[in-house]
Amino acid sequence: MTRPVVSPDELDSLDFADPRLHAERDLTEVWRHLRAQRPFHWQPPREDRPGFWVLSRYADAMAVYRDKEHFTTERGNALENLLIGGDPAAGSMLAVTDGPKHTRLRNVLNSAFAPKTLARIRHSLRRSIDDLLAVALEKGECDFVREVSASIPLGAICDLLGVPENDHRYLLDRTSHAWSSDEADASPEATWQAKSELLLYFSDVAAARRGDDGDDVISLLANCRIDGDPISDRDLMANCYGLIIGGDETGRHAISSGLKALIEHPEQWRALKDGTADLTTAADEVLRWTVPSLHSGRTATADTEVNGRLIKEGDIVTVWTSSANRDAEVFPDPDRFTLDRSPNKHLTFAFGSHICLGHNLARIEVEEVLGALRTLVSSAEQTGPEEWIYSSILHGMSSLPVALTPQGR
């Protein structure tokens, strides 16, 4: 399904915080215009919401990510929270915590993503992906999002967290509604309920694991000490929540949108199938192209300049990965999907001290799916219109009907 392309002439009427804009329309021409003509676009206040900066160039995004002195995440890193005055998990969740506490929390959580652990999860992922594709191939037609890609990242992050398998479906339902919706008119109450239920779930699991010697992330957090003190219940719940949201959403949307990109670019499907595409390089191009996270937000802590533009203290600044990943100053022929793109310094996982904690895990997930498609699937065809999720920060589909043909048939 082709979404209508937005003309740059409509720019001043667009609301970049509106989930309907990103779900229902194609902003390619708007981003191209902004990068060339208005790289620092100010969206003025609307109703009871403050205005904010929309940054579209790669260089400006990098300048903000690198400037920890003048920009903070502790008032939120997504428009949904920035525009209502802050993130309730600020100062607790790694993604919205700065300074020494961020460093200490990250050091604890990094140990959960050690190479040995990731190697074990890669092996488990391979089996899981093969099983999911086997079922889809046997059926011939499936909804790739709901029947394949939804279970892959969730299984991996739940493995890290030590979540029982019979709880996976419960958590998938809540993660898929915590930051996005399948409908344009979903109520805010449904979103907050999904978030609250996730937090309560992890509170109960963590309480049961205090004093335990398990090697899963929940046990690790429940029994760690930072500067001699145990981690608080608030910090524990917030970081489990952050891990499952980040670990599930990024991979799920990259995988499903990656298959759609391969269907739409048959020459790249052939490059994958004939082995000329290196899987690691190909995975990075899928991540650059699909942009599962549209933007990242910061708040200026003092008057400062970003590449010559004055940003005032208190200003909300959003850097748009959906645009920066298509910046021709960094990516030659940026609107071409090509699995052999190298170098490929995309900003899908952000950059700097707040680079996505699970970026290596997400790459592994995409690599393993591409490898399974190469060996198990002869051809793929989209059989019906896809359905895009409604979110101002996440980008992906809730449904992608496809027909898969087994290798050798």
ZIQUIMO-V750821 format. One record per backbone hydrogen bond with DSSP energy under -0.5 kcal/mol. NH is the residue of the N-H (numbers start at 1). CO is the residue of the C=O. Records with the same first field share a line. If there is no record, write none. Layout:
# ZIQUIMO-V750821
NH=CO, CO
This chain:
# ZIQUIMO-V750821
3=1
4=24
6=26
10=7
11=8
13=10
14=10, 11
16=14
18=15
19=17
21=18
22=18
23=19
24=20
25=21
26=4
27=25
31=27
32=28
33=29
34=30
35=31
36=32
37=33
38=33, 34
41=39, 54
42=40
43=41, 52
44=42
46=49
49=46
52=43
53=316
54=41
55=53, 318
56=39
61=57
62=58
63=59
64=60
65=61
66=62
67=63, 64
68=66
71=67
72=299
76=73
81=78
82=78
83=79
84=81
85=82
86=81
90=87
91=96
92=89
93=89
96=93
97=94
102=98
103=99
104=100
105=101
106=102
107=103
108=104
109=105
110=106
111=107, 108
112=109
113=110
114=111
118=114
119=115
120=116
121=117
122=118
123=119
124=120
125=121
126=122
127=123
128=124
129=125
130=126
131=127
132=128
133=129
134=130
135=131
136=132
137=133
138=134
139=135
140=136
141=139
142=402
144=142, 400
147=143
148=144
149=144
150=145
151=148
152=148, 149
153=149
154=150
155=151
156=152
157=153
158=154
159=155
160=156
161=157
162=158
163=158
167=164
168=165
171=167
172=168
173=169
174=170
175=171
176=172
177=174
178=174, 175
179=175
181=390
186=183
190=187
191=187
192=188
193=189
194=190
195=191
196=192
197=193
198=194
199=195
200=196
201=197
202=198
203=199
204=200
205=201
206=202
207=203
208=204
209=205, 206
210=206, 207
212=209
217=160
218=161
220=216
221=217
222=218
223=219
224=220, 221
226=229
227=225
229=226
231=224
236=232
237=233
238=234
239=235
240=236
241=237
242=238
243=239
244=240
245=241
246=242
247=243
248=244
249=245
250=246
252=248
253=249
254=250
255=251
256=252
257=253
258=254
259=255
260=256
261=257
262=258
263=259
264=260
265=261
268=265
269=265
270=266
271=267
272=268
273=269
274=270
275=272
276=271
277=271
278=276
282=278
283=279
284=280
285=281
286=282
287=283
288=284
289=285
290=286
291=287
294=292, 393
296=319
297=77
298=317
299=72
300=315
301=70
302=70
304=311
306=309
307=305
309=306
311=304
314=300
315=312
317=298
318=53
319=296
320=55, 318
321=294, 319
322=294
323=320
324=320
325=321
326=323
327=324
328=326
330=327
331=327
332=330
334=331
336=333
337=335
338=336
341=338
346=344
350=347
354=351
355=352
356=349
359=356
362=358
363=359
364=360
365=361
366=362
367=363
368=364
369=365
370=366
371=367
372=368
373=369
374=370
375=371
376=372
377=373
378=376, 405
379=405
381=403
383=401
384=401
387=399
389=396
390=181
391=19, 389
395=292
398=387
399=387
402=142
403=381
404=140
405=379
407=376
409=406
